[in-house]
Amino acid sequence: MEQNIARLRTRLDGMGVSLRPHLKTAKCVEVARRVMTSPAGPATISTLLEAARFAAAGVRDILYAVGIAPSKLKQVLELRAGGADVTVVLDTVEQAQAVALASRQAGTRIPALIEIDCDGHRSGVLPTHRQLLLDIGHALDDGAELRGVITHAGASYSARGAEALRRCAEVERRSVVDAATILREAGLPCPVVSVGSTPTAHHAADLTGVTEVRAGVFVFFDLVMAGIGVCQVEDIAVSVLATVIGHQRDKGWILVDAGWMALSQDRGTRRLAVDQGYGLVCDMAGIPYPDLIVADANQEHGIITVRPGSSGVLPDLAIGDRVRILPNHACATGAQHRAYQVVRGTSDRVEAEWLRFGGWQ
Amino acid sequence: MEQNIARLRTRLDGMGVSLRPHLKTAKCVEVARRVMTSPAGPATISTLLEAARFAAAGVRDILYAVGIAPSKLKQVLELRAGGADVTVVLDTVEQAQAVALASRQAGTRIPALIEIDCDGHRSGVLPTHRQLLLDIGHALDDGAELRGVITHAGASYSARGAEALRRCAEVERRSVVDAATILREAGLPCPVVSVGSTPTAHHAADLTGVTEVRAGVFVFFDLVMAGIGVCQVEDIAVSVLATVIGHQRDKGWILVDAGWMALSQDRGTRRLAVDQGYGLVCDMAGIPYPDLIVADANQEHGIITVRPGSSGVLPDLAIGDRVRILPNHACATGAQHRAYQVVRGTSDRVEAEWLRFGGWQ
């Protein structure tokens, strides 16, 4: 984890852009303190529960990067009154009007970023949709604070190879720079120009006009990130510890006590060149057994086999032996657990337990 | 939920077989008390954390239905010393020897069921594997208590229609009855003959020789159970409440603040006749919008669309409107939440909050 953090920080320092890490991956104060550039942030979060927990831990500069619902503005105002500079995100005039109204009623200016749709992946205003951008900007300007624009290259998770990832990053950059230009030319403020995804953060060749980069999963990495070429398998800094509870020798199966409840049901490598099933199986030192994967998972049972079509050999694991399983998706697998057991390098001595949290309220 | 519990209880009462509900679906003391036939059980659980939590709530007859690892026997002994009759499950001679050794060392007899593989789905000894059954039985008899046999028709989740489900149930029944006969003819005890899965529990035509039925998801049901014909969509007793946070009108998308973190990544209806995406969308009274599904899900965003190929119409939902989303898999979706908000019928008044728990320790 320390190496992963240092790698992205060094890269962005070299490009002169600040890092606003997404804390949704770990949902853990101890990880947040190591990944943020200061104890006060900046930080990105995906739920108001995260905002409240991290604010309580001293984080002050918090971007809530999921489109705001009007019913959540009361909690945003409470967090702001408590000293946390919480910024909201929106992509409709209705939301902008609601944020402006809540601001006027509370006698404060809630800051908001306009979400830009850079790749048709999910939410946001197209950067070519000039009039809608201006309508949202003016609606915000009527009581709230238009702080800037934000986008997320969600399509980068389906890109393959460095060249495709560089193109995603450039499309991501240009979408917000174009939108910022539209707002500024109309006399509206746009101090923040925010981009981000782990794949584009690690591949952008040019970040001209961008003020900050958001990324989350880079802190741990996972098999999807390794599969699309953003990291190596050795960089993955989180695993699930499981115990062998049975064999079906005729079928070449080893059964472990980690099913989808422990691994998550994320099958993000299904569409990649190497399908890792529900996870890649390693020994206790974290060294992968060649081509050994969790091929199927029930609620509390994992079925380990050699990857179909490979020449790997099933290792001789006895009842009670333990293995480490690398996850497809660090965010999803982390969410199935209450805490991280912290180990250093290949040691299995637990140095600390770091609690994580889930939920919305 | 009350109707679902009454339906299975009435059915099994009529067949003269007891119900040992699987508490892993809800992981909630209040649900457990309503689904068990007495406050002391019997009950089935899938982790030793569940055993500890339910034992603390007064449950006494607890079957830990995942193959035992020797390292967990210390905790089993502690729970038993505290008054909970915890039974373990195993399918190898090594496990039986470990349970017998731990029993002798503790001066007690840990009860164990031998797991039978009725359909090649996961773990267990084939009921035709007479010698292995006897070897395990004799190994247990050397200090532990051979209490019987257990199987789970995991393949029933891929069966389609009442006739196929009846056949699964009969294969399930016969596998354990045959195994029990082998043990008894060799002079070994076999008082418990345990079968179970929600699909087979609701379709078994004959349970001769069976002493108890286990089932879990019947308490809530879900879209997978509806899809294979075990319940109707109207029977589903759990949903996720979500708020509209955006639109992509050109694409026919409604965005809500429930992504896979709230819904789980279970896509169990993908292979059924009707693919429900990440969930079926209902109004606040729980009435489904025709063919409206969560077609895609990111961590905290759900993308609602009309099911591809259907003639359904996108409802006119505004920013801030709320919907209920029925889950593919009640166990997986429940696991993403800290508590159930209890409502009655079509009311949205929350009568109570029932906490649930997760994790392993």
Chai-1 contact restraints between the chains, C-beta under 6 A:
chainA,res_idxA,chainB,res_idxB,connection_type,confidence,min_distance_angstrom,max_distance_angstrom,comment,restraint_id
A,S46,B,E300,contact,1.0,0.0,6.0,A-B,restraint_1
A,V66,B,E300,contact,1.0,0.0,6.0,A-B,restraint_2
A,G67,B,I245,contact,1.0,0.0,6.0,A-B,restraint_3
A,G67,B,G246,contact,1.0,0.0,6.0,A-B,restraint_4
A,A69,B,T243,contact,1.0,0.0,6.0,A-B,restraint_5
A,A69,B,I245,contact,1.0,0.0,6.0,A-B,restraint_6
A,A69,B,G320,contact,1.0,0.0,6.0,A-B,restraint_7
A,P70,B,G320,contact,1.0,0.0,6.0,A-B,restraint_8
A,D91,B,G246,contact,1.0,0.0,6.0,A-B,restraint_9
A,E94,B,I319,contact,1.0,0.0,6.0,A-B,restraint_10
A,Q95,B,I319,contact,1.0,0.0,6.0,A-B,restraint_11
A,R122,B,H301,contact,1.0,0.0,6.0,A-B,restraint_12
A,S123,B,G246,contact,1.0,0.0,6.0,A-B,restraint_13
A,S123,B,L255,contact,1.0,0.0,6.0,A-B,restraint_14
A,T243,B,A69,contact,1.0,0.0,6.0,A-B,restraint_15
A,I245,B,G67,contact,1.0,0.0,6.0,A-B,restraint_16
A,I245,B,A69,contact,1.0,0.0,6.0,A-B,restraint_17
A,G246,B,G67,contact,1.0,0.0,6.0,A-B,restraint_18
A,G246,B,D91,contact,1.0,0.0,6.0,A-B,restraint_19
A,G246,B,S123,contact,1.0,0.0,6.0,A-B,restraint_20
A,L255,B,S123,contact,1.0,0.0,6.0,A-B,restraint_21
A,Q265,B,Q265,contact,1.0,0.0,6.0,A-B,restraint_22
A,Q265,B,D266,contact,1.0,0.0,6.0,A-B,restraint_23
A,D266,B,Q265,contact,1.0,0.0,6.0,A-B,restraint_24
A,Q299,B,C331,contact,1.0,0.0,6.0,A-B,restraint_25
A,E300,B,S46,contact,1.0,0.0,6.0,A-B,restraint_26
A,E300,B,V66,contact,1.0,0.0,6.0,A-B,restraint_27
A,H301,B,R122,contact,1.0,0.0,6.0,A-B,restraint_28
A,I319,B,E94,contact,1.0,0.0,6.0,A-B,restraint_29
A,I319,B,Q95,contact,1.0,0.0,6.0,A-B,restraint_30
A,G320,B,A69,contact,1.0,0.0,6.0,A-B,restraint_31
A,G320,B,P70,contact,1.0,0.0,6.0,A-B,restraint_32
A,C331,B,Q299,contact,1.0,0.0,6.0,A-B,restraint_33
A,R338,B,G359,contact,1.0,0.0,6.0,A-B,restraint_34
A,G359,B,R338,contact,1.0,0.0,6.0,A-B,restraint_35
